[in-house]
Amino acid sequence: MANTKKVEDKVERKKLKRTARKKAAPKAKRAAGVARGSQKKKVQRMAQGQRKR
């Protein structure tokens, strides 16, 4: 994406970003085996408080 930090006007910045997004190469699809977000394996939290040993 184009660097639009210097552009103060919101509408102008939006326009620049849109054109940059259109020009950008399409993103590659995510690999089949890669889970994301809610599909990821959950890690159980260890018990808090008393020591286990």
PAFISE-560946 format. One record per atom (N, C-alpha, C, CB): residue number from 1; residue in three letters; z, x, y. Coordinates in nm, 3 decimals. Each point is the difference from the previous one (the first is absolute). Glycine has a CB too. Layout:
<atoms>
ATOM / NUM / ALA / Z / X / Y
...
</atoms>
This chain:
<atoms>
ATOM / 1 / MET / 0.000 / 0.084 / -0.118
ATOM / 1 / MET / 0.000 / -0.084 / 0.118
ATOM / 1 / MET / 0.000 / 0.088 / 0.124
ATOM / 1 / MET / 0.121 / -0.183 / -0.124
ATOM / 2 / ALA / -0.187 / 0.135 / 0.227
ATOM / 2 / ALA / -0.008 / 0.076 / 0.124
ATOM / 2 / ALA / 0.137 / 0.009 / 0.066
ATOM / 2 / ALA / -0.239 / -0.073 / 0.029
ATOM / 3 / ASN / 0.264 / 0.184 / 0.039
ATOM / 3 / ASN / 0.127 / 0.015 / 0.070
ATOM / 3 / ASN / -0.006 / -0.078 / 0.130
ATOM / 3 / ASN / 0.038 / 0.227 / -0.105
ATOM / 4 / THR / 0.041 / -0.333 / 0.116
ATOM / 4 / THR / -0.004 / -0.085 / 0.119
ATOM / 4 / THR / 0.131 / 0.004 / 0.078
ATOM / 4 / THR / -0.164 / -0.148 / -0.117
ATOM / 5 / LYS / 0.240 / 0.254 / 0.099
ATOM / 5 / LYS / 0.130 / 0.011 / 0.068
ATOM / 5 / LYS / -0.016 / 0.004 / 0.152
ATOM / 5 / LYS / 0.090 / 0.122 / -0.199
ATOM / 6 / LYS / -0.197 / -0.062 / 0.247
ATOM / 6 / LYS / -0.018 / 0.020 / 0.144
ATOM / 6 / LYS / -0.047 / -0.128 / 0.069
ATOM / 6 / LYS / -0.053 / 0.240 / -0.044
ATOM / 7 / VAL / -0.004 / -0.335 / -0.030
ATOM / 7 / VAL / -0.053 / -0.121 / 0.060
ATOM / 7 / VAL / 0.115 / -0.097 / 0.030
ATOM / 7 / VAL / -0.220 / 0.030 / -0.122
ATOM / 8 / GLU / 0.235 / -0.064 / 0.249
ATOM / 8 / GLU / 0.111 / -0.086 / 0.041
ATOM / 8 / GLU / -0.029 / -0.147 / -0.024
ATOM / 8 / GLU / 0.060 / 0.170 / 0.171
ATOM / 9 / ASP / -0.184 / -0.213 / -0.142
ATOM / 9 / ASP / -0.036 / -0.141 / -0.009
ATOM / 9 / ASP / -0.004 / -0.047 / -0.145
ATOM / 9 / ASP / -0.131 / 0.022 / 0.212
ATOM / 10 / LYS / 0.208 / -0.127 / -0.242
ATOM / 10 / LYS / 0.013 / -0.048 / -0.138
ATOM / 10 / LYS / -0.132 / -0.050 / -0.056
ATOM / 10 / LYS / 0.235 / -0.062 / 0.050
ATOM / 11 / VAL / -0.308 / -0.016 / 0.029
ATOM / 11 / VAL / -0.128 / -0.056 / -0.046
ATOM / 11 / VAL / -0.102 / 0.111 / -0.027
ATOM / 11 / VAL / 0.046 / -0.210 / 0.132
ATOM / 12 / GLU / -0.049 / 0.307 / -0.042
ATOM / 12 / GLU / -0.092 / 0.113 / -0.016
ATOM / 12 / GLU / 0.033 / 0.079 / -0.126
ATOM / 12 / GLU / -0.028 / 0.014 / 0.250
ATOM / 13 / ARG / 0.157 / 0.011 / -0.272
ATOM / 13 / ARG / 0.043 / 0.074 / -0.118
ATOM / 13 / ARG / -0.039 / -0.074 / -0.128
ATOM / 13 / ARG / 0.190 / 0.098 / 0.132
ATOM / 14 / LYS / -0.172 / -0.230 / -0.129
ATOM / 14 / LYS / -0.034 / -0.082 / -0.115
ATOM / 14 / LYS / -0.149 / 0.012 / -0.032
ATOM / 14 / LYS / 0.186 / -0.158 / 0.057
ATOM / 15 / LYS / -0.267 / 0.155 / 0.047
ATOM / 15 / LYS / -0.145 / 0.011 / -0.016
ATOM / 15 / LYS / -0.038 / 0.133 / -0.065
ATOM / 15 / LYS / -0.033 / -0.148 / 0.201
ATOM / 16 / LEU / 0.095 / 0.256 / -0.150
ATOM / 16 / LEU / -0.028 / 0.134 / -0.054
ATOM / 16 / LEU / 0.039 / 0.009 / -0.147
ATOM / 16 / LEU / 0.037 / 0.097 / 0.228
ATOM / 17 / LYS / 0.078 / -0.154 / -0.261
ATOM / 17 / LYS / 0.046 / 0.006 / -0.139
ATOM / 17 / LYS / -0.093 / -0.076 / -0.092
ATOM / 17 / LYS / 0.234 / 0.020 / 0.081
ATOM / 18 / ARG / -0.278 / -0.138 / -0.036
ATOM / 18 / ARG / -0.090 / -0.081 / -0.082
ATOM / 18 / ARG / -0.130 / 0.073 / -0.031
ATOM / 18 / ARG / 0.100 / -0.204 / 0.100
ATOM / 19 / THR / -0.158 / 0.265 / 0.004
ATOM / 19 / THR / -0.126 / 0.072 / -0.021
ATOM / 19 / THR / 0.022 / 0.119 / -0.094
ATOM / 19 / THR / -0.081 / -0.070 / 0.228
ATOM / 20 / ALA / 0.195 / 0.138 / -0.212
ATOM / 20 / ALA / 0.031 / 0.114 / -0.087
ATOM / 20 / ALA / 0.013 / -0.046 / -0.144
ATOM / 20 / ALA / 0.115 / 0.117 / 0.190
ATOM / 21 / ARG / -0.052 / -0.233 / -0.208
ATOM / 21 / ARG / 0.021 / -0.052 / -0.134
ATOM / 21 / ARG / -0.133 / -0.036 / -0.066
ATOM / 21 / ARG / 0.225 / -0.087 / 0.069
ATOM / 22 / LYS / -0.317 / 0.034 / 0.011
ATOM / 22 / LYS / -0.132 / -0.036 / -0.054
ATOM / 22 / LYS / -0.079 / 0.124 / -0.041
ATOM / 22 / LYS / -0.001 / -0.203 / 0.144
ATOM / 23 / LYS / 0.015 / 0.311 / -0.065
ATOM / 23 / LYS / -0.074 / 0.123 / -0.029
ATOM / 23 / LYS / 0.057 / 0.076 / -0.119
ATOM / 23 / LYS / -0.056 / 0.014 / 0.241
ATOM / 24 / ALA / 0.185 / -0.028 / -0.265
ATOM / 24 / ALA / 0.068 / 0.079 / -0.103
ATOM / 24 / ALA / -0.056 / -0.030 / -0.138
ATOM / 24 / ALA / 0.207 / 0.001 / 0.140
ATOM / 25 / ALA / -0.206 / 0.102 / -0.226
ATOM / 25 / ALA / -0.048 / -0.017 / -0.138
ATOM / 25 / ALA / 0.095 / -0.093 / -0.074
ATOM / 25 / ALA / -0.106 / 0.230 / 0.001
ATOM / 26 / PRO / 0.052 / -0.313 / -0.090
ATOM / 26 / PRO / 0.089 / -0.093 / -0.072
ATOM / 26 / PRO / 0.099 / 0.075 / -0.089
ATOM / 26 / PRO / -0.182 / -0.172 / 0.003
ATOM / 27 / LYS / 0.303 / 0.121 / -0.008
ATOM / 27 / LYS / 0.104 / 0.065 / -0.079
ATOM / 27 / LYS / -0.027 / -0.021 / -0.148
ATOM / 27 / LYS / 0.166 / -0.033 / 0.185
ATOM / 28 / ALA / -0.131 / 0.134 / -0.266
ATOM / 28 / ALA / -0.019 / -0.010 / -0.144
ATOM / 28 / ALA / 0.100 / -0.098 / -0.059
ATOM / 28 / ALA / -0.086 / 0.237 / -0.008
ATOM / 29 / LYS / 0.045 / -0.305 / -0.098
ATOM / 29 / LYS / 0.091 / -0.093 / -0.066
ATOM / 29 / LYS / 0.112 / 0.079 / -0.067
ATOM / 29 / LYS / -0.188 / -0.167 / -0.038
ATOM / 30 / ARG / 0.305 / 0.105 / 0.027
ATOM / 30 / ARG / 0.114 / 0.065 / -0.064
ATOM / 30 / ARG / -0.026 / 0.014 / -0.150
ATOM / 30 / ARG / 0.157 / -0.095 / 0.175
ATOM / 31 / ALA / -0.113 / 0.205 / -0.233
ATOM / 31 / ALA / -0.021 / 0.024 / -0.143
ATOM / 31 / ALA / 0.066 / -0.111 / -0.082
ATOM / 31 / ALA / -0.010 / 0.249 / 0.041
ATOM / 32 / ALA / -0.043 / -0.275 / -0.158
ATOM / 32 / ALA / 0.046 / -0.113 / -0.081
ATOM / 32 / ALA / 0.146 / 0.011 / -0.040
ATOM / 32 / ALA / -0.231 / -0.023 / -0.085
ATOM / 33 / GLY / 0.279 / 0.145 / 0.055
ATOM / 33 / GLY / 0.135 / 0.016 / -0.051
ATOM / 33 / GLY / 0.109 / 0.011 / 0.106
ATOM / 33 / GLY / -0.104 / 0.108 / -0.190
ATOM / 34 / VAL / 0.066 / -0.117 / 0.317
ATOM / 34 / VAL / 0.098 / 0.021 / 0.106
ATOM / 34 / VAL / 0.058 / -0.132 / 0.047
ATOM / 34 / VAL / -0.122 / 0.206 / 0.070
ATOM / 35 / ALA / 0.252 / -0.227 / -0.098
ATOM / 35 / ALA / 0.067 / -0.122 / 0.046
ATOM / 35 / ALA / 0.038 / 0.017 / 0.146
ATOM / 35 / ALA / 0.088 / -0.049 / -0.233
ATOM / 36 / ARG / -0.080 / -0.061 / 0.303
ATOM / 36 / ARG / 0.042 / 0.009 / 0.139
ATOM / 36 / ARG / 0.096 / -0.113 / 0.033
ATOM / 36 / ARG / -0.217 / 0.110 / 0.060
ATOM / 37 / GLY / 0.314 / -0.079 / 0.025
ATOM / 37 / GLY / 0.092 / -0.101 / 0.049
ATOM / 37 / GLY / 0.080 / -0.067 / -0.108
ATOM / 37 / GLY / -0.154 / -0.036 / 0.184
ATOM / 38 / SER / 0.139 / -0.096 / -0.193
ATOM / 38 / SER / 0.084 / -0.078 / -0.092
ATOM / 38 / SER / -0.034 / 0.026 / -0.146
ATOM / 38 / SER / 0.020 / -0.175 / 0.176
ATOM / 39 / GLN / -0.136 / 0.237 / -0.203
ATOM / 39 / GLN / -0.036 / 0.028 / -0.140
ATOM / 39 / GLN / 0.063 / 0.129 / -0.053
ATOM / 39 / GLN / -0.214 / -0.120 / 0.040
ATOM / 40 / LYS / 0.278 / 0.198 / 0.046
ATOM / 40 / LYS / 0.059 / 0.126 / -0.044
ATOM / 40 / LYS / 0.120 / -0.023 / -0.089
ATOM / 40 / LYS / -0.080 / 0.108 / 0.208
ATOM / 41 / LYS / 0.108 / -0.011 / -0.295
ATOM / 41 / LYS / 0.117 / -0.008 / -0.086
ATOM / 41 / LYS / 0.125 / 0.010 / 0.087
ATOM / 41 / LYS / -0.127 / 0.101 / -0.197
ATOM / 42 / LYS / 0.225 / -0.182 / 0.172
ATOM / 42 / LYS / 0.122 / 0.002 / 0.081
ATOM / 42 / LYS / 0.100 / 0.099 / -0.058
ATOM / 42 / LYS / -0.038 / -0.240 / 0.066
ATOM / 43 / VAL / 0.109 / 0.309 / 0.021
ATOM / 43 / VAL / 0.102 / 0.095 / -0.042
ATOM / 43 / VAL / 0.135 / -0.068 / 0.017
ATOM / 43 / VAL / -0.142 / 0.201 / 0.066
ATOM / 44 / GLN / 0.218 / -0.209 / -0.176
ATOM / 44 / GLN / 0.131 / -0.063 / 0.010
ATOM / 44 / GLN / 0.097 / 0.091 / 0.070
ATOM / 44 / GLN / -0.044 / -0.129 / -0.209
ATOM / 45 / ARG / 0.124 / 0.072 / 0.298
ATOM / 45 / ARG / 0.099 / 0.082 / 0.071
ATOM / 45 / ARG / 0.115 / 0.032 / -0.094
ATOM / 45 / ARG / -0.064 / -0.105 / 0.220
ATOM / 46 / MET / 0.117 / 0.227 / -0.204
ATOM / 46 / MET / 0.115 / 0.038 / -0.080
ATOM / 46 / MET / 0.121 / -0.077 / 0.049
ATOM / 46 / MET / -0.095 / 0.230 / -0.043
ATOM / 47 / ALA / 0.193 / -0.249 / -0.047
ATOM / 47 / ALA / 0.122 / -0.071 / 0.039
ATOM / 47 / ALA / 0.072 / 0.078 / 0.109
ATOM / 47 / ALA / 0.021 / -0.101 / -0.231
ATOM / 48 / GLN / 0.029 / 0.031 / 0.329
ATOM / 48 / GLN / 0.071 / 0.067 / 0.108
ATOM / 48 / GLN / 0.149 / -0.004 / -0.027
ATOM / 48 / GLN / -0.181 / -0.061 / 0.164
ATOM / 49 / GLY / 0.251 / 0.155 / -0.106
ATOM / 49 / GLY / 0.145 / -0.006 / -0.012
ATOM / 49 / GLY / 0.055 / 0.098 / -0.100
ATOM / 49 / GLY / -0.012 / -0.235 / 0.063
ATOM / 50 / GLN / 0.068 / 0.185 / -0.172
ATOM / 50 / GLN / 0.072 / 0.085 / -0.093
ATOM / 50 / GLN / -0.092 / 0.098 / -0.072
ATOM / 50 / GLN / 0.166 / -0.184 / -0.030
ATOM / 51 / ARG / -0.111 / 0.305 / 0.004
ATOM / 51 / ARG / -0.078 / 0.103 / -0.070
ATOM / 51 / ARG / -0.028 / -0.043 / -0.142
ATOM / 51 / ARG / 0.100 / 0.178 / 0.143
ATOM / 52 / LYS / -0.208 / -0.130 / -0.194
ATOM / 52 / LYS / -0.038 / -0.036 / -0.137
ATOM / 52 / LYS / 0.053 / 0.098 / -0.103
ATOM / 52 / LYS / -0.204 / -0.107 / 0.091
ATOM / 53 / ARG / 0.252 / 0.225 / -0.047
ATOM / 53 / ARG / 0.055 / 0.098 / -0.093
ATOM / 53 / ARG / 0.130 / 0.054 / 0.050
ATOM / 53 / ARG / -0.228 / 0.060 / -0.074
</atoms>
